[in-house]
Amino acid sequence: MDYKPSPKELTHFPFLKKAQDHIKARFSTLDSLLKDTKGESLINLAITRVHDSISPKKIFAPVVSDSADDEIAAYALARIIVSCVNDKQLIDRLTRYEAERMYYFLVNEEEWNQNYRLEDTGYSRLCIALANELGIQIIQDRMPLTDYVELVSPLHEDRFRLVNRHLSQGFVEIKKEERYELLRERTRLVIRHDLPHKVPSFICEQLAPKVTSIKKVYQEQMLQQFGAIDENAFPPCMQALVLALTGGTNLTHAGRFALTTFIHSIGMNVAEIAGMYARSPDFDPEKTMYQVEHITGRGGSGTEYTAPACAAMKTTGLCVNRDKICETVNHPLNYYRQKKKYSPKTKKEGAPTTDNPPASPR
């Protein structure tokens, strides 16, 4: 017999179908939700949720003070708000936050769930029910290869690399202590799958003041993270691509993709990126704008691509001229952060004066 989570349990996992079904009886449409007498407070809860997702420090508490209806509705509204903003990185921040939140509540279930009961399998009834809905057989010690590869693609620890796993007949062996982590990644994928929503324009207009505040906070955080663009802080791989570009060399598709996604991630807009390519002797404005808009999500399918990690740069032969900082990072963006943080200008303002920046966590 299927386990039916209580409203309190659903409050901790609002992305579950049962959680969404729970509030449909109260809010038949999105418009009615926003016009409800508690609509303003629900929007504020959702805004707080988005703010929490972009906060550098994530803090979770076992006790959820809001009612089940309010908490689940706030989750749904948060997804609508980031859809109105329609920024890939902001959407990714929210999905990662929700997945981390799920992970926290699941591994600490005994602290907050009065219905907690450990089964003979070593997992709680709620955990098994949640995993089943997300398509993971949590009690099994193996996983289909295709599922495993999809889940671990964002995980950079060596233990998750396929070469370090036991593979047999199309299945990858999974250790018990890793299953919650893979369930977290499945949660992230499931939550991310249908975002951004196609939100009616009148709804986004109604939420516009709140959306504007989110944009402002997020832009301020991005500015604090990357600051003004500094080409001197580019990693060697990106400097080599820029040098090849200005030298009249036609970059490979992988090279153009890597450079475009990198400089877009650190804050260059479409016009500025096109200006970077204008340094090339064979610059074609129309063709360049088309390619840049496609990669940055401003045209075509609307998909905004992410800069490739160091492992991918090595695979495509673009990882060149490695230096000491390269040995401490696993992504060109991490290199850029490190180099900017410990640049001479920063040192003058009181930063550490060591010749080499400390190793960053991988």
Sequence and secondary structure as in RCSB ss.txt:
>XXXX:A:sequence
MDYKPSPKELTHFPFLKKAQDHIKARFSTLDSLLKDTKGESLINLAITRVHDSISPKKIFAPVVSDSADDEIAAY
ALARIIVSCVNDKQLIDRLTRYEAERMYYFLVNEEEWNQNYRLEDTGYSRLCIALANELGIQIIQDRMPLTDYVE
LVSPLHEDRFRLVNRHLSQGFVEIKKEERYELLRERTRLVIRHDLPHKVPSFICEQLAPKVTSIKKVYQEQMLQQ
FGAIDENAFPPCMQALVLALTGGTNLTHAGRFALTTFIHSIGMNVAEIAGMYARSPDFDPEKTMYQVEHITGRGG
SGTEYTAPACAAMKTTGLCVNRDKICETVNHPLNYYRQKKKYSPKTKKEGAPTTDNPPASPR
>XXXX:A:secstr
      HHHHHH TTSHHHHHHHHTT SSHHHHHHSTTHHHHHHHHHHHHHHHHSSS    S   S HHHHHHHH
HHHHHHHHHHT HHHHHHHHHHHHHHHHHHHHTHHHH TT  B TTSSBHHHHHHHHHTT  TT SEEEHHHHHH
HHTT   GGGSGGGS EETTEEE  GGGHHHHHHHHHHHHHHHT S    HHHHHHHHHHHHHHHHHHHHHHHHH
H S  GGGS HHHHHHHHHHHTT    HHHHHHHHHHHHHTT  HHHHHHHHTTSTT  HHHHHHHHHHHTTSST
T        HHHHHHTT   S  TGGGG SSHHHHHHHHHHTSHHHHHTT    SS      
